[in-house]
């Protein structure tokens, strides 16, 4: 999705943005899109230069990466085998 504003991570974003000046907030607002590989060359370089020297933005990026890893690692709930079989039969029979 283009044009991320990190709204899904609002609290984390607010906490880090409060510690930054205007240029830092501009870079921070692009970190989600940066992480998703959605920035063009100029914007990507701007964010990378900023990240190289800004601890709060590095922390924010690290937090986003950690959240992604945790979501990927989360197990998907599974129905017990017997219930799966009953549901499958009912769905296939059209009842």
NUMI-305580 format. One record per residue (C-alpha): residue in one letter; x, y, z. Coordinates in steps of 0.25 Angstrom, whole numbers, plus 5000, padded with zeros to 4 digits. Layout:
! NUMI-305580
A,X,Y,Z
...
! end
This chain:
! NUMI-305580
X,5000,5000,5000
X,5006,5013,4996
X,5006,5026,5005
X,5008,5019,5018
X,5006,5028,5030
X,5009,5018,5041
X,4995,5019,5046
X,4995,5004,5050
X,5007,5008,5059
X,5001,5021,5065
X,5006,5020,5079
X,5020,5015,5075
X,5021,5026,5065
X,5016,5037,5075
X,5026,5033,5085
X,5037,5034,5076
X,5032,5047,5068
X,5032,5054,5081
X,5047,5053,5082
X,5050,5059,5068
X,5050,5072,5061
X,5043,5075,5048
X,5053,5067,5039
X,5053,5055,5048
X,5038,5055,5048
X,5038,5056,5033
X,5047,5044,5032
X,5040,5036,5043
X,5027,5038,5035
X,5033,5030,5023
X,5039,5019,5031
X,5027,5009,5029
X,5028,5012,5014
X,5043,5010,5015
X,5042,4997,5022
X,5032,4992,5011
X,5042,4996,5000
X,5032,5006,4994
X,5040,5019,4994
X,5047,5024,4982
X,5062,5027,4981
X,5062,5041,4986
X,5052,5038,4998
X,5059,5025,5001
X,5073,5032,5002
X,5067,5043,5011
X,5062,5033,5021
X,5075,5025,5020
X,5083,5037,5023
X,5074,5041,5034
X,5074,5027,5040
X,5089,5027,5040
X,5090,5037,5051
X,5076,5037,5058
X,5075,5027,5070
X,5060,5030,5072
X,5057,5026,5057
X,5066,5014,5058
X,5058,5010,5070
X,5045,5012,5063
X,5050,5004,5051
X,5055,4993,5060
X,5042,4992,5067
X,5034,4991,5054
X,5043,4980,5049
X,5041,4973,5063
X,5026,4974,5061
X,5026,4968,5047
X,5035,4956,5052
X,5025,4954,5064
X,5013,4954,5055
X,5020,4944,5045
X,5023,4935,5056
X,5009,4935,5063
X,5003,4922,5060
X,4990,4921,5053
X,4978,4915,5061
X,4974,4902,5057
X,4961,4895,5059
X,4961,4881,5065
X,4962,4870,5055
X,4948,4865,5058
X,4941,4878,5056
X,4949,4881,5043
X,4944,4868,5038
X,4929,4871,5042
X,4930,4885,5036
X,4937,4880,5023
X,4926,4870,5021
X,4915,4880,5023
X,4921,4890,5014
X,4923,4880,5003
X,4908,4874,5005
X,4903,4888,5004
X,4895,4887,5017
! end
